Amino acid sequence: MIVGAGPAGVRAAEVLARFGLAPIVLDEAERAGGQIYRRPPEGFSRPARALYGTEAAKATGVHRAFDAILPRIDHRRRTSVWNIRPDRLFTLHEGRFGEIPFRQVILATGAMDRVIPLPGWTLPGVYSMGGAQIALKAQGTAIGANVAFIGSGPLLWLCALQYAKAGARVAAVIDATPFSTKAQAIKGLRHDPGTLAKGMMLVAAVRARGIAAYEGAVPVAIEGSTRPEAVRFRHRGRERRIVCDAVAVGYGVKPEAQLAELAGVPMVFDPVQHNTVPEHDGAGRTRVPGVYLAGDCGGIAGADAAELAGSRAAFALLGDRGIATDRQVVAALDARIARMRKFRAALDAAFPFPARLAAAVPDETILCRCETITAGELRRAGREGPAPELN
């Protein structure tokens, strides 16, 4: 059983199929690819280069790999997994609940946006960075005609460039990470010079288009009555105001780890990214028998690393079943994964989670729009009770 059909899930399914297994692959989307390589609906006319930029070859490679194994697997699309027990998954498909027993499961559930709330973030027209990308990739639609991008990390710059190339006006890129922080970490990024070069070209491409970019900025508020009208932020000691009609917000991503936690996988705290991640060994095994992790759900490492982790988790599963595999292939995977971990550690140092912004969220800011819980209420619950633990 595999949950998720992004880069990790696709490569895991590919390995299992190669060794004669026919895994069930469950995915919420209509077509495989995950968020990073999200596929548009059938008949969509935009070429891969327009959708995925420099990653077009990798995206089409993942898509073709999955299409090639479709006759040998059980792909269940538009299926959400909402709970897990030691021997079964609980699903929702087209309004119907179901249960699927399993012996072993690879969780390849990917990542989710990290958003730091600020006044005005609940206005219609404010999206997460991932939501802004979905609109562009899946439907060829921008979230607005004059979009401001707020956050930190490579995805901030990538999404802004994708919008500019698609014809939308980018009002500004408002980056919370100071340039000095990125510069100090560049030496550590030498473990993957190709990716480093792509990142530098990405920033250069945004600036070459004349897009206003502010590094080391502090977002203050999103202004507007019925939708965004402007973004206010502080930069180099001055408060600035940028007019816009839509906003994309994202401070990187965090593991989509709810299923792992529900399965009983122990969670550990990452002090750099200020986040909890599920514990697993380098091969994807967890302390819960039969439960494996692959890709960003086990710790953010990016799409390339997710493909390797998906293959590695599948080999771990095969080994635990007593199925003989090629040790040299596994050793090569382990070596490549180790190199990518070093690069990821340097990337985390270059784009640390801006915890100072989260700490400075005004008390009156809504954190949970469903129940209108404010930052002040959450802080009081943590200081005075009755909250007994984080959840």
C-alpha positions in Angstrom: 0.0 0.0 0.0 1.3 3.5 -0.9 -0.4 6.7 0.2 0.4 9.6 -2.1 1.4 9.7 -5.8 4.0 12.5 -5.8 7.7 11.9 -6.6 8.2 9.6 -3.6 5.0 7.6 -4.1 5.7 7.1 -7.8 9.2 5.9 -7.4 8.1 3.6 -4.5 5.4 2.1 -6.7 7.9 1.7 -9.6 10.3 -0.3 -7.5 7.6 -2.6 -6.0 6.2 -3.2 -9.4 9.6 -4.1 -10.8 9.9 -6.9 -8.2 6.5 -8.3 -9.0 4.3 -6.7 -6.4 1.1 -4.9 -7.3 0.7 -2.1 -4.8 -2.5 -0.1 -4.2 -1.6 3.6 -4.7 -4.1 6.0 -3.1 -4.0 9.7 -4.0 -6.3 12.7 -3.6 -5.5 14.1 -7.0 -7.0 13.0 -10.4 -3.5 12.4 -11.8 -0.2 11.4 -10.3 2.6 14.0 -9.8 2.0 15.5 -6.4 2.1 19.2 -5.7 5.5 19.9 -7.2 4.8 18.1 -10.4 1.0 18.6 -10.4 -0.5 17.5 -13.7 -3.2 19.6 -15.4 -6.5 17.9 -16.5 -6.5 15.8 -19.7 -6.4 18.0 -22.8 -4.7 20.9 -21.1 -2.7 22.7 -23.8 0.1 24.4 -21.9 3.5 22.6 -22.5 5.5 21.1 -19.7 8.2 23.9 -19.9 5.5 26.5 -19.2 4.2 24.6 -16.2 7.4 23.4 -14.6 10.2 25.6 -16.0 13.7 24.2 -15.5 12.1 21.1 -13.8 10.1 20.1 -16.9 12.3 17.1 -17.7 12.1 15.8 -14.2 8.3 16.3 -14.0 7.6 14.5 -17.3 10.0 11.7 -16.2 7.9 11.1 -13.1 4.7 11.3 -15.1 6.0 8.8 -17.7 7.3 6.4 -15.0 3.9 6.3 -13.4 2.0 5.9 -16.6 4.3 3.0 -17.5 3.4 1.0 -14.4 -0.3 1.7 -14.4 -1.2 -1.7 -15.8 0.7 -3.4 -12.9 -0.6 -1.4 -9.9 -4.0 -0.5 -8.4 -4.2 3.3 -8.7 -7.1 4.7 -6.7 -7.4 8.4 -7.6 -9.5 11.1 -5.8 -9.2 9.1 -2.6 -8.4 10.7 0.7 -7.0 8.7 3.7 -8.3 10.3 6.8 -7.3 7.8 9.5 -5.0 4.8 10.0 -5.0 1.8 12.4 -2.4 -0.9 12.8 -3.8 -3.0 9.9 -6.1 -0.7 7.9 -6.6 2.6 6.3 -9.8 4.6 6.4 -10.6 6.4 3.2 -13.1 8.8 1.6 -13.8 8.5 -2.2 -16.5 10.5 -3.9 -18.5 10.9 -0.7 -18.2 7.2 0.4 -16.2 6.0 3.4 -14.2 2.9 3.1 -11.6 0.7 4.9 -8.6 -1.0 3.2 -6.6 -3.6 5.1 -2.8 -3.5 4.7 0.2 -5.5 5.7 2.7 -2.8 4.9 2.2 0.8 4.0 4.5 3.5 2.6 3.3 7.0 3.6 4.4 9.4 0.9 2.0 12.2 1.9 4.4 15.1 1.0 4.4 18.5 2.5 2.0 21.4 3.3 2.4 25.2 3.4 3.6 27.0 6.4 1.8 30.3 6.8 2.5 32.9 9.6 -0.8 34.7 10.1 -0.9 38.5 10.0 -3.7 41.0 10.1 -5.8 40.7 7.0 -4.7 37.2 6.1 -8.3 35.9 6.2 -9.5 38.2 3.4 -10.7 36.5 0.2 -7.9 36.8 -2.3 -5.2 35.7 0.2 -3.8 32.3 -0.7 -1.1 30.0 0.5 1.9 29.7 -1.9 0.8 26.2 -2.7 -2.7 27.3 -3.4 -1.4 30.0 -5.8 0.6 27.3 -7.6 -2.4 24.9 -7.9 -4.4 27.6 -9.6 -1.6 28.2 -12.1 -0.6 24.6 -12.8 -4.0 22.8 -12.7 -6.2 25.5 -14.2 -3.9 28.0 -15.9 -5.4 30.7 -13.7 -3.8 33.4 -11.6 -5.1 34.3 -8.2 -5.1 38.0 -9.2 -3.9 40.5 -11.8 -1.5 42.2 -9.5 -0.1 39.7 -6.9 2.1 40.3 -3.9 4.2 37.4 -2.7 5.1 37.3 1.0 7.2 34.7 2.9 10.6 33.0 2.7 12.4 30.2 1.0 13.0 29.2 -2.6 9.3 28.6 -3.3 8.6 32.2 -2.7 10.8 33.3 -5.7 9.8 30.3 -7.8 6.1 31.0 -7.5 6.7 34.8 -8.3 8.6 33.9 -11.4 6.0 31.4 -12.5 3.3 34.1 -12.2 5.4 36.6 -14.1 6.0 34.2 -16.9 2.3 33.4 -17.1 1.5 37.0 -17.7 0.3 38.2 -14.2 1.8 41.3 -12.7 3.9 40.7 -9.7 3.5 43.6 -7.3 6.5 42.6 -5.1 8.4 39.8 -3.6 8.6 40.4 0.2 11.2 38.0 1.6 11.5 37.7 5.4 15.0 36.2 5.1 17.9 38.8 5.1 20.4 38.5 2.3 23.2 38.2 4.8 21.7 35.0 6.2 21.6 33.4 2.8 25.1 34.6 1.9 26.5 33.0 5.1 25.0 29.6 4.1 26.2 29.5 0.5 29.4 27.6 1.3 27.4 24.7 2.7 25.3 24.5 -0.5 28.3 23.3 -2.5 27.1 19.7 -2.0 24.7 20.3 -4.9 26.2 23.0 -7.1 23.6 22.5 -9.8 20.6 23.2 -7.5 22.5 26.2 -6.0 23.1 27.6 -9.5 19.4 27.2 -10.3 18.4 29.0 -7.2 20.7 31.9 -8.0 19.4 32.1 -11.5 15.8 32.1 -10.1 16.4 35.2 -8.0 18.3 36.8 -10.9 15.4 36.1 -13.3 12.9 37.7 -10.9 15.1 40.8 -10.5 15.8 41.0 -14.3 12.1 41.4 -14.9 12.1 44.6 -12.9 10.0 43.1 -10.0 10.4 44.9 -6.7 12.1 42.6 -4.2 12.7 43.3 -0.5 14.9 40.9 1.5 14.9 41.0 5.3 11.4 42.5 5.3 8.9 42.3 8.2 5.3 41.9 7.0 2.9 44.1 9.0 -0.6 43.7 7.5 -2.7 43.0 4.4 -5.1 45.9 3.9 -8.5 45.7 2.3 -12.3 45.5 3.0 -13.6 42.7 0.7 -10.3 41.6 -0.8 -6.6 42.7 -0.6 -5.9 46.3 -1.7 -2.3 46.6 -0.4 0.4 45.0 1.7 2.2 46.9 4.5 5.7 45.9 5.7 8.9 47.2 7.2 12.2 47.2 5.3 15.4 48.8 6.4 13.8 50.8 9.1 11.0 52.2 6.9 7.4 51.1 6.6 6.3 50.6 3.0 3.0 50.0 1.2 2.6 48.0 -2.0 -0.7 48.1 -3.9 -2.0 44.7 -5.0 -5.3 42.8 -5.6 -4.2 39.3 -4.3 -1.5 37.9 -2.0 0.3 34.6 -1.8 1.9 33.8 1.6 4.3 31.0 2.4 7.2 30.4 4.7 8.4 27.2 3.2 6.7 23.9 3.8 6.4 21.3 6.6 5.9 17.6 6.6 2.3 16.4 6.0 2.7 14.1 8.9 -0.8 13.6 10.4 -1.1 10.0 9.1 2.3 9.2 10.5 1.4 10.6 13.9 -2.0 8.8 13.8 -0.1 5.6 13.1 1.8 6.1 16.3 5.1 7.1 14.8 7.1 9.1 17.4 7.6 12.8 16.6 10.8 14.7 17.2 11.4 18.5 17.2 13.5 20.1 14.5 15.1 23.2 16.3 16.1 24.8 13.0 12.7 24.8 11.3 10.8 24.9 14.6 8.7 22.0 13.6 8.0 18.4 14.6 8.8 15.6 12.2 8.1 11.8 12.3 11.1 9.7 13.4 12.5 7.1 10.9 15.8 5.5 9.9 17.6 6.4 6.7 15.8 3.8 4.8 12.3 5.0 5.7 11.5 2.4 8.4 9.6 3.7 11.5 9.3 2.2 14.9 5.8 1.1 14.0 6.1 -2.3 12.2 4.8 -2.2 8.6 4.8 1.6 8.4 7.4 3.3 6.2 7.9 7.0 5.3 9.1 8.4 2.0 9.7 11.9 0.9 8.9 15.2 2.5 6.4 13.7 5.0 9.4 12.3 6.9 11.4 15.6 6.7 11.6 18.3 4.1 14.2 17.5 1.5 12.7 18.5 -1.9 11.5 16.6 -5.0 14.8 15.1 -6.1 15.4 13.6 -2.6 11.8 12.5 -2.5 12.3 10.3 -5.6 15.3 8.7 -4.0 13.5 8.2 -0.7 10.5 6.6 -2.4 12.8 4.0 -4.0 14.7 3.5 -0.8 11.6 2.9 1.3 10.4 0.4 -1.3 13.7 -1.5 -1.1 13.4 -1.5 2.7 9.9 -3.0 2.4 11.1 -5.6 0.0 14.0 -6.5 2.3 11.6 -6.9 5.3 9.5 -9.2 3.2 12.6 -11.4 2.5 12.7 -10.4 -1.2 16.3 -10.3 -2.5 17.4 -7.0 -4.1 20.6 -5.6 -5.5 22.8 -4.4 -2.6 24.8 -2.1 -4.9 21.8 -0.3 -6.1 20.6 0.2 -2.5 24.1 1.4 -1.4 24.2 3.9 -4.3 20.8 5.2 -3.2 22.0 5.6 0.4 25.1 7.6 -0.8 23.0 10.0 -2.9 20.5 10.5 -0.1 23.3 11.3 2.3 24.7 14.0 0.0 21.2 15.5 -0.4 20.8 15.6 3.4 24.0 17.7 3.7 22.6 20.1 1.0 19.3 20.3 2.8 21.0 21.2 6.1 22.7 24.1 4.4 19.4 25.2 2.7 17.7 25.2 6.1 20.5 27.4 7.4 20.0 29.7 4.5 16.3 29.9 5.0 15.6 29.3 8.7 12.0 29.5 9.8 11.4 33.1 10.9 10.2 32.2 14.4 10.5 35.9 15.4 7.6 36.7 13.1 5.4 34.1 14.6 6.3 35.3 18.1 5.4 38.8 17.1 1.9 38.1 15.7 -0.4 40.6 17.4 -2.8 39.1 20.1 -5.9 40.2 18.1 -4.9 38.3 14.9 -7.1 35.4 14.1 -5.2 32.1 13.9 -8.1 29.7 13.4 -10.7 31.2 11.0 -13.2 28.4 11.6 -13.6 29.1 15.3 -12.1 32.7 15.3 -9.4 31.8 17.8 -6.9 34.6 18.2 -3.2 34.6 18.9 -3.9 36.1 22.3 -6.4 33.3 23.3 -3.8 30.7 22.3 -1.1 32.3 24.3 -3.3 32.6 27.4 -4.2 28.9 27.0 -0.6 28.0 26.9 0.4 30.1 29.9 -2.6 29.6 32.1 -4.3 26.4 30.9 -6.4 24.5 30.4 -4.3 23.2 27.4 -2.4 20.1 28.8 -0.3 19.6 25.6 0.5 21.2 22.2 -2.4 19.7 20.2 
